[in-house]
Amino acid sequence: MKIKFILLILINIFLIANIYSQAWRLDRQNIGVNIGMTNFLGDLGGGKTTGQPFIFDLDIQATRPLIGVSYNYRLSNISTISTQLNFGYLRGDDAFTKNPIRNNRNLNFRSPILELAEQYELIIYNSKETKRYQLKGVRGWTSYEIYAFVGVGVFWFNPQGRAPNGKWYNLKPLSTEGQGLSPEIKPYSNFQVTIPYGLGFRYRPNREWAYGFAIGPRFTFTDYIDDCSTVYFDNDIIRSQKGDIAAYFADPSKGEISGQTLTGEQRGDPEDKDSYIFAYFTINYALSSSNIKRSNLPKFY
């Protein structure tokens, strides 16, 4: 009898452990909301010195809001595919930096950004879930995880510049670097490819809800998010074909550095593509949890 009783206990332990090891299957699908901020890494604004790599050129004053939604599908207990749709604003302004060359250049921009991306998430640390017993004061299924992600997406942007009177103008139609005014200089596209990557943290107080935070830089293949990339174009040609406002945005410099804005002089750096960063809090709700019938599961589940 003792042997049978021990075997029965062992079998039950095995079955229960197997249920918990596959528990992620019950919550494969969830939807989420992202709320956070953006920051731009490009030719405008930035750090105090030129040539600062990546995040060292970050300008806190250029931080702008972000909101988004997500649909997530769990592939296994350690991996997830996440479809993200985020909308925010990017900002850059040479007035924000003390770098004398950039500050004298005096360019500024803002741009809405709409990004649709598919991301692969890999959990690199996952705490063990506590089992839910129907006992007073005992919390169930509390867990947290740390994950890394990488993906690919597309985004739309539309850079605008602010004139001295405070009015904002779309910059692409103004051909500020001669785009379309010369056969060799083609207009850029407002739709581009992005490569998001980063790290995230997620806390689950129960089966249905999860709260977290993620930060993800975005690598792009364009240098025109801020409408600045190459050299100064002949401003007389811009004025004659696009008007005075276009000529202003092509060269709004303060004139403090002699010769900086002559035709052919460097306006941006085409070798260093633009990047941006999303940092956001997440709230996720499991779709399957509310639809799963648990009648076949143990009562303490």
C-alpha positions in Angstrom: 0.0 0.0 0.0 2.8 2.4 0.9 4.5 1.8 -2.5 1.3 2.4 -4.4 0.6 5.5 -2.4 4.2 6.9 -3.1 3.8 6.0 -6.8 0.5 7.8 -6.9 2.0 10.9 -5.3 4.9 10.8 -7.8 2.6 10.5 -10.8 0.5 13.5 -9.6 3.7 15.6 -9.1 4.8 14.7 -12.6 1.5 15.6 -14.1 1.2 18.9 -12.3 4.8 19.8 -13.1 4.1 19.1 -16.8 1.0 21.3 -16.7 3.0 24.2 -15.3 5.9 23.7 -17.8 3.4 24.1 -20.6 1.4 26.9 -19.0 2.6 29.4 -21.5 0.4 27.7 -24.1 -2.7 28.9 -22.3 -1.6 32.5 -22.9 0.0 32.5 -26.3 -1.8 35.6 -27.6 -2.0 39.0 -26.0 -2.5 42.6 -26.9 -0.8 45.6 -25.5 -0.5 49.3 -25.2 2.8 51.2 -25.4 3.2 54.7 -23.8 6.6 56.4 -23.8 9.0 58.7 -25.5 11.2 59.1 -28.5 14.6 60.7 -29.1 16.4 61.5 -32.3 20.0 60.7 -33.3 21.0 62.5 -36.5 22.7 65.6 -37.9 20.7 68.2 -36.0 21.2 69.2 -32.4 23.0 66.7 -30.3 26.1 66.8 -28.1 28.6 69.5 -27.4 31.2 68.1 -29.8 31.0 66.8 -33.3 31.5 63.1 -34.2 30.1 61.7 -31.0 29.0 58.1 -31.6 25.4 57.0 -31.3 23.9 57.5 -27.8 26.7 59.9 -26.7 25.1 62.4 -29.1 21.8 62.2 -27.3 19.9 65.4 -26.7 17.4 65.2 -23.8 15.7 68.4 -24.9 14.7 66.7 -28.1 12.6 64.0 -26.2 9.1 63.7 -27.6 5.9 61.5 -26.8 5.2 58.1 -28.1 2.1 55.9 -28.1 1.5 52.5 -29.7 -0.3 49.1 -29.7 1.0 45.5 -30.1 -0.2 42.0 -30.8 2.1 39.3 -29.4 2.1 35.6 -30.1 4.2 33.2 -27.9 6.2 30.7 -30.0 7.6 28.8 -27.0 8.3 29.4 -23.3 11.2 31.6 -24.2 10.3 33.3 -27.5 7.6 35.6 -28.9 6.7 37.3 -32.1 5.5 40.8 -31.6 3.7 43.1 -34.1 4.2 46.7 -33.1 2.4 49.8 -34.4 3.8 53.0 -32.8 3.2 56.7 -33.5 5.3 59.6 -32.1 7.2 62.7 -32.9 10.9 63.3 -33.5 12.7 66.6 -32.8 16.1 68.1 -33.5 17.3 71.7 -33.2 20.8 73.2 -33.5 19.8 75.7 -30.9 19.8 72.8 -28.4 23.6 72.2 -28.7 26.6 74.2 -27.7 28.7 72.8 -30.5 29.6 76.0 -32.3 29.4 74.6 -35.9 26.0 73.1 -35.4 24.7 76.0 -33.4 25.8 78.5 -36.2 24.1 76.2 -38.8 20.8 76.9 -37.0 18.8 74.1 -38.6 15.7 72.7 -36.9 13.1 70.1 -37.6 10.2 68.1 -36.2 8.6 65.0 -37.8 5.7 62.7 -37.0 6.8 59.1 -37.2 4.5 56.1 -37.8 6.3 52.7 -37.5 5.0 49.2 -38.2 7.5 46.5 -37.1 7.7 42.8 -36.6 10.0 41.8 -33.7 11.4 38.6 -32.4 11.7 38.5 -28.6 14.0 36.0 -26.8 13.6 35.7 -23.0 17.1 35.7 -21.5 15.9 35.4 -17.9 12.5 34.1 -16.6 11.7 33.8 -12.9 9.7 30.7 -11.9 6.0 31.3 -11.7 4.4 30.8 -8.3 1.5 28.3 -8.4 -2.0 29.6 -7.6 -3.4 27.8 -4.6 -6.8 29.0 -3.3 -5.4 29.9 0.0 -5.9 33.3 1.7 -3.0 35.6 1.3 -1.2 33.4 -1.3 -0.4 35.2 -4.6 -0.4 33.1 -7.7 1.5 33.1 -11.0 3.6 36.1 -10.2 6.7 36.2 -12.4 9.0 38.5 -14.3 11.2 38.2 -17.3 14.0 40.0 -19.1 14.1 39.7 -22.9 16.1 40.9 -25.9 14.4 41.7 -29.2 15.3 42.4 -32.8 13.1 42.9 -35.9 12.4 44.7 -39.1 9.8 47.3 -40.0 8.8 50.2 -42.1 8.2 53.8 -41.1 6.8 57.0 -42.5 8.1 60.5 -41.6 7.6 64.0 -42.8 10.2 66.6 -41.6 9.0 70.1 -41.0 11.0 73.3 -40.2 10.0 76.2 -38.0 10.3 79.7 -39.6 11.2 82.8 -37.5 7.5 83.7 -37.4 6.8 80.4 -35.6 5.0 78.7 -38.6 6.0 75.2 -39.5 6.7 74.2 -43.2 7.0 70.8 -44.8 10.7 70.6 -45.8 10.8 68.0 -48.5 8.9 70.1 -51.1 11.4 72.9 -50.6 14.4 71.0 -51.9 16.7 72.4 -49.3 19.7 70.4 -50.6 18.7 70.7 -54.2 16.7 67.5 -54.4 15.0 67.5 -57.8 16.7 70.8 -58.8 19.6 68.9 -60.3 19.5 65.5 -62.2 22.2 64.1 -59.9 20.2 64.8 -56.7 17.0 62.7 -56.3 14.2 63.4 -53.8 14.2 61.1 -50.8 11.3 58.9 -49.9 9.1 59.4 -46.9 8.8 55.7 -46.4 11.9 53.8 -45.1 13.0 50.6 -43.6 14.0 50.3 -39.9 15.8 47.7 -37.8 14.5 47.8 -34.2 16.5 46.1 -31.4 16.8 46.4 -27.7 15.9 45.0 -24.2 12.7 44.8 -22.2 11.4 43.8 -18.8 8.0 42.4 -18.1 6.3 41.7 -14.8 3.2 39.4 -14.5 1.1 39.8 -11.3 -1.3 37.2 -12.7 -2.2 35.2 -15.8 -4.2 38.0 -17.5 -2.0 41.1 -17.1 1.6 42.0 -17.6 3.4 45.3 -17.1 6.8 46.2 -18.4 9.3 48.6 -19.9 11.3 48.4 -23.1 14.0 50.5 -24.8 14.9 50.0 -28.4 17.1 52.0 -30.7 16.2 52.0 -34.4 18.8 51.7 -37.1 17.7 53.2 -40.5 19.0 53.4 -44.0 18.2 57.0 -44.6 19.9 60.3 -43.6 16.9 62.5 -44.4 14.7 62.1 -41.3 15.9 65.6 -40.4 16.0 66.8 -44.0 19.8 67.3 -43.7 22.4 65.0 -45.2 25.0 66.3 -47.7 26.2 69.8 -48.7 24.9 73.3 -49.3 23.2 73.7 -52.7 23.4 77.0 -54.6 20.9 79.1 -52.7 20.2 81.4 -55.6 18.9 78.5 -57.6 16.7 77.4 -54.6 15.3 80.9 -54.3 14.6 81.3 -58.0 12.8 77.9 -58.2 11.3 77.4 -54.8 11.0 80.8 -53.3 12.4 82.8 -50.3 11.1 80.5 -47.6 12.9 77.5 -49.3 16.1 79.6 -49.4 15.7 80.4 -45.7 15.4 76.8 -44.7 18.3 75.8 -47.0 20.6 78.2 -45.1 19.2 79.8 -41.9 22.7 80.1 -40.4 23.6 82.9 -38.0 26.7 83.9 -40.0 29.0 83.6 -37.0 31.5 81.3 -38.8 32.7 82.7 -42.1 32.4 80.5 -45.2 30.6 77.6 -43.4 27.5 77.7 -45.6 29.0 78.3 -49.0 27.8 76.2 -51.9 29.4 72.8 -51.7 30.4 73.1 -48.0 29.3 70.4 -45.6 25.7 70.7 -44.3 25.3 67.1 -43.0 27.1 63.8 -42.9 25.7 61.3 -45.4 28.0 58.5 -44.1 26.3 58.5 -40.7 22.6 57.4 -41.1 19.9 58.8 -38.9 18.7 56.8 -35.9 16.0 57.2 -33.3 15.1 55.6 -30.0 11.8 54.4 -28.5 11.5 53.9 -24.7 8.1 53.0 -23.4 6.1 51.3 -20.7 3.9 48.4 -21.7 0.6 47.0 -20.6 -0.4 43.6 -22.0 -3.6 41.6 -21.6 -3.8 37.8 -22.5 -6.6 37.1 -24.9 -6.7 33.3 -24.3 -6.9 33.4 -20.5 -10.5 34.6 -20.5 -11.5 32.0 -23.0 -9.8 28.9 -21.6 -12.0 26.4 -19.7 -10.1 25.2 -16.7 -12.5 22.5 -15.7 -9.9 19.8 -16.5 -7.1 21.5 -14.5 -6.4 21.0 -10.9 -8.6 23.1 -8.6 -5.6 25.1 -7.3 -4.7 26.2 -10.8 
